[in-house]
Amino acid sequence: VDMTGRSLWTDESFTLLRIQGSWAEMFTNTVVRQNLITTDLNPPFYFALLKLWAGAAGDSDFALRLFSVFWSVLALPLSVALARRLHSNAAGVLTGLFLLTCPATQWYGWEVRNYAIVEALAALNGYLVLRWLHGTARERGPRIAIVTGWLISALAGVYTHYTFAGFAAGQLVAVLPTVWRWLRRMPRPQVLRVAGAIGLLAAALWVSGLSE
């Protein structure tokens, strides 16, 4: 409703500058504004997706905000599913009603920034970790697929907003006992391969700028 009723404000204009710049500038969080080089404190995943979206839909205020609306709408069923998994069907209904009426969710749900996608990724990530830890054998399905989905959504969240790292770290604490039991049952060569893969992933994240 009224998505073009207000113009882009300062932070949203930074988003526009980021997607209009080069891919190299985007992935180094560099923003060139009036021939001055500054840094956007948000990581590049959202901006990369928005740049692809704008290439197809254009960069009008409506088109840019519609991308956030998509993620805001997607966050609703994901959050309901998370609440049902975490507590009960009634909790799912209350969660849905809360998101539908929450002024902050409505405001950020069409802002040209990365908050709506963080909300959707957080709900998806939380749902997957609960499926992994507490789902029945049939619900878990191929466990490797759920773990992979959880890892991808966690990394996507961290590369969308750095504060997601705290959210993911809390989940790591929750899954460590399960991971430890897996490792104890694994043959030693397989444990070494897993440890090597984790080490390479950590090195890649560090080199790609996550250390900042």
Buried (B, 14 or more C-beta within 10 A) or exposed (E): EEBEEEEBEEEBBBBBBBBBBEEEBBBBBBBBEEEEEEEBEBBBBBBBBBBEBBEEBEBEBEBBBBBBBBBBEBBBBBBBBBBBBBEEEEBBEBBBEEBEEEEEBEEBBBBBBBBBBBBBBBBBBBBBBBBBBEBEEEEBEEBEEBBEBBBBBBBBBBBBBBEBBEBBEEBEEEBEEEEEEBEEEEEEEEBEEBEEEEEEEEEEBEEEEBEE
